[in-house]
Amino acid sequence: MDKAYNISDISFDKEFMIVRVDNILLKIRINEASVKLAKANDAERHDFKISPSGYGIHWNGLDEDLSINGLMKIAKY
């Protein structure tokens, strides 16, 4: 299966989530992306899995899924 995107890094900096997608850095306001992530603590935010297809990110403990397409729409480049 071909990957939709290559997600190589996800980090958090204060109110931002920073995601490297296909060697492009996306900077996303957490509260714009997800209410659940905005309310989560650091441990919960860092407990994620990238989908094997590269379409999205899943936080099992928060029961939250975010698509890369959706994040790209609200990202600051």
C-alpha positions in Angstrom: 0.0 0.0 0.0 1.3 3.5 -0.9 1.4 6.0 1.9 -0.7 9.1 1.6 1.8 11.2 3.6 5.1 10.6 5.3 4.6 11.9 8.9 8.1 11.9 10.4 7.7 14.0 13.6 5.0 15.3 16.0 5.8 17.6 18.9 4.0 20.1 21.1 5.1 23.6 22.0 2.7 25.5 24.4 -0.5 26.0 22.4 0.9 24.5 19.1 1.2 21.1 17.6 4.1 20.8 15.2 3.9 18.1 12.6 6.4 17.3 9.9 4.6 16.0 6.8 6.5 15.1 3.7 9.4 17.3 5.0 7.0 20.3 5.4 6.6 21.7 8.9 3.0 22.4 9.9 2.3 24.5 12.9 -1.3 24.1 14.2 -3.0 25.7 17.1 -4.1 22.8 19.3 -7.4 24.4 20.3 -8.2 24.8 16.6 -7.4 21.2 15.9 -9.1 19.4 18.8 -10.9 20.3 22.0 -9.8 17.0 23.5 -6.1 17.7 22.7 -6.4 21.2 24.1 -7.6 19.8 27.4 -5.1 16.9 27.5 -2.0 16.8 29.6 1.5 16.3 28.1 1.5 12.5 28.6 -1.9 12.2 26.9 -0.8 14.4 24.0 2.4 12.3 23.4 0.5 9.0 23.4 -0.3 8.9 19.7 0.0 6.5 16.8 0.5 7.5 13.2 -1.7 5.5 10.8 0.3 3.1 8.7 -1.3 4.7 5.6 -0.1 8.2 6.7 -3.7 9.6 6.5 -3.9 10.6 10.2 -3.0 10.5 13.8 -4.8 8.6 16.6 -4.7 9.2 20.3 -6.1 6.1 21.9 -6.4 7.4 25.5 -8.3 10.5 24.2 -10.3 8.6 21.6 -9.3 11.2 19.1 -8.4 10.9 15.4 -7.1 13.8 13.2 -6.6 13.6 9.5 -3.6 15.1 7.9 -5.8 16.7 5.2 -7.8 18.4 8.0 -4.7 19.6 9.8 -3.2 21.0 6.6 -6.3 23.2 6.2 -5.8 25.0 9.5 -1.9 24.9 9.6 0.4 27.8 9.6 3.3 27.2 7.3 
